[in-house]
Amino acid sequence: MQENMTLFEKLGGQSAIAAVVDNFYERMMKDDLVNSFFANTDMEKQRRHQTSFISFALGGPNQYTGKSMAKAHEGMNLQMEHFMAVANHLSAALRDFNVSEEDIQTVISHLLTLKDDVLGK
């Protein structure tokens, strides 16, 4: 049965993704390499957008109504080190929720498909 489940379902659905996102942003806000990018951000809104985006990216319902990745990150001058910090924090957050390494790699592989849009390349 689990082979047919989306990663969204396998991880526990919307509420589980929201918990991972909260953990992820706790990590991000403690990291001086990336936390300045959120200095003027409504973090509650950011968390909601990120939860919807990740949920959709993992096979859940499409509730994401935010900007495209390119638009959302335009002019931020993000570099590969910032992108990798995000990937590492997301991986660590998923590990905190006992997500398998295989599933974490699937999530990170999906994230990597967005790299050029996020970095404005």
Backbone torsions as a table, in degrees:
resi	resn	phi	psi	omega
1	MET	NA	-38.8	-175.3
2	GLN	-67.5	-22.9	179.4
3	GLU	-62.9	-30.6	-177.1
4	ASN	-88.3	-7.3	-178.6
5	MET	-76.8	144.7	172.4
6	THR	-74.1	161.9	176.7
7	LEU	-62.6	-34.4	175.6
8	PHE	-55.6	-49.1	-179.9
9	GLU	-68.4	-42.3	-177.7
10	LYS	-60.8	-37.5	-179.1
11	LEU	-78.9	-14.0	176.3
12	GLY	116.4	9.4	175.5
13	GLY	80.3	-166.6	-172.5
14	GLN	-55.3	-46.0	-176.3
15	SER	-67.9	-36.3	177.4
16	ALA	-67.8	-41.6	178.1
17	ILE	-62.7	-41.4	178.6
18	ALA	-60.4	-39.6	178.7
19	ALA	-66.4	-40.5	176.9
20	VAL	-63.1	-43.2	179.7
21	VAL	-61.9	-41.8	177.5
22	ASP	-60.2	-45.5	178.6
23	ASN	-61.5	-45.3	178.9
24	PHE	-56.0	-48.8	-178.8
25	TYR	-71.9	-29.0	172.9
26	GLU	-59.6	-43.1	178.7
27	ARG	-66.1	-44.6	-177.9
28	MET	-61.8	-41.2	-175.9
29	MET	-72.2	-17.6	176.3
30	LYS	-89.5	-7.3	-174.7
31	ASP	-99.9	110.2	-177.9
32	ASP	-64.5	-17.6	177.3
33	LEU	-68.4	-32.5	-173.8
34	VAL	-123.6	-16.6	-172.5
35	ASN	-65.8	-24.8	179.9
36	SER	-65.9	-23.4	178.1
37	PHE	-66.8	-16.0	-177.8
38	PHE	-108.2	11.4	-175.2
39	ALA	-55.9	-38.0	-177.9
40	ASN	-113.9	31.5	-175.8
41	THR	-104.4	136.4	170.5
42	ASP	-74.3	100.4	-171.2
43	MET	-68.4	-29.3	177.4
44	GLU	-65.5	-44.6	176.8
45	LYS	-64.3	-42.1	179.0
46	GLN	-59.6	-43.9	179.3
47	ARG	-62.6	-43.0	178.9
48	ARG	-62.1	-47.2	178.9
49	HIS	-59.8	-46.0	-177.7
50	GLN	-65.2	-39.9	177.8
51	THR	-61.8	-45.2	178.8
52	SER	-64.3	-43.1	-178.5
53	PHE	-64.3	-49.4	-178.9
54	ILE	-65.3	-40.1	178.0
55	SER	-57.2	-48.1	179.0
56	PHE	-63.8	-43.7	-178.7
57	ALA	-61.7	-26.3	-178.3
58	LEU	-97.5	11.4	174.6
59	GLY	101.2	7.4	177.9
60	GLY	-84.2	-175.2	-179.5
61	PRO	-65.5	146.5	-179.6
62	ASN	-82.3	98.3	177.0
63	GLN	-115.0	5.7	-176.7
64	TYR	-79.5	122.0	-179.7
65	THR	-123.9	14.9	-178.7
66	GLY	-78.0	-175.1	178.9
67	LYS	-69.2	162.8	172.9
68	SER	-64.2	161.3	178.8
69	MET	-59.1	-41.8	-179.7
70	ALA	-63.0	-46.5	-179.2
71	LYS	-65.6	-43.1	-176.3
72	ALA	-63.7	-27.5	-175.7
73	HIS	-110.8	6.1	-178.5
74	GLU	-59.5	134.0	175.6
75	GLY	75.3	5.1	-177.7
76	MET	-86.1	-10.7	-179.6
77	ASN	54.9	42.3	178.0
78	LEU	-71.4	141.2	-179.5
79	GLN	-114.9	170.2	-179.3
80	MET	-57.5	-36.1	179.6
81	GLU	-63.3	-34.4	177.1
82	HIS	-69.2	-44.5	179.6
83	PHE	-59.5	-44.5	-179.1
84	MET	-68.1	-34.0	176.1
85	ALA	-61.8	-43.1	178.1
86	VAL	-61.7	-47.4	179.7
87	ALA	-59.3	-42.3	-180.0
88	ASN	-67.2	-40.8	178.4
89	HIS	-67.2	-38.2	178.2
90	LEU	-66.5	-42.8	177.5
91	SER	-59.6	-45.2	-179.1
92	ALA	-64.7	-40.2	178.1
93	ALA	-63.0	-43.0	178.6
94	LEU	-64.0	-39.5	177.8
95	ARG	-62.2	-37.5	178.3
96	ASP	-59.8	-23.4	179.7
97	PHE	-103.9	19.4	175.0
98	ASN	59.2	34.3	174.7
99	VAL	-76.4	138.4	-177.7
100	SER	-65.0	153.0	178.3
101	GLU	-60.1	-36.0	178.2
102	GLU	-61.2	-44.7	179.7
103	ASP	-70.4	-35.5	176.4
104	ILE	-62.5	-42.6	178.5
105	GLN	-62.5	-36.0	176.7
106	THR	-63.4	-43.9	179.0
107	VAL	-63.2	-46.7	-178.0
108	ILE	-66.5	-37.7	176.3
109	SER	-60.6	-40.1	177.4
110	HIS	-66.3	-43.3	178.6
111	LEU	-58.2	-40.7	-179.4
112	LEU	-62.3	-26.2	177.8
113	THR	-68.6	-15.7	-178.7
114	LEU	-97.5	-4.5	-172.4
115	LYS	-52.4	-51.0	-176.3
116	ASP	-62.4	-38.5	178.1
117	ASP	-67.0	-42.7	-178.9
118	VAL	-66.2	-41.7	-177.6
119	LEU	-86.0	-2.7	177.4
120	GLY	69.3	34.8	-178.0
121	LYS	-94.7	NA	NA
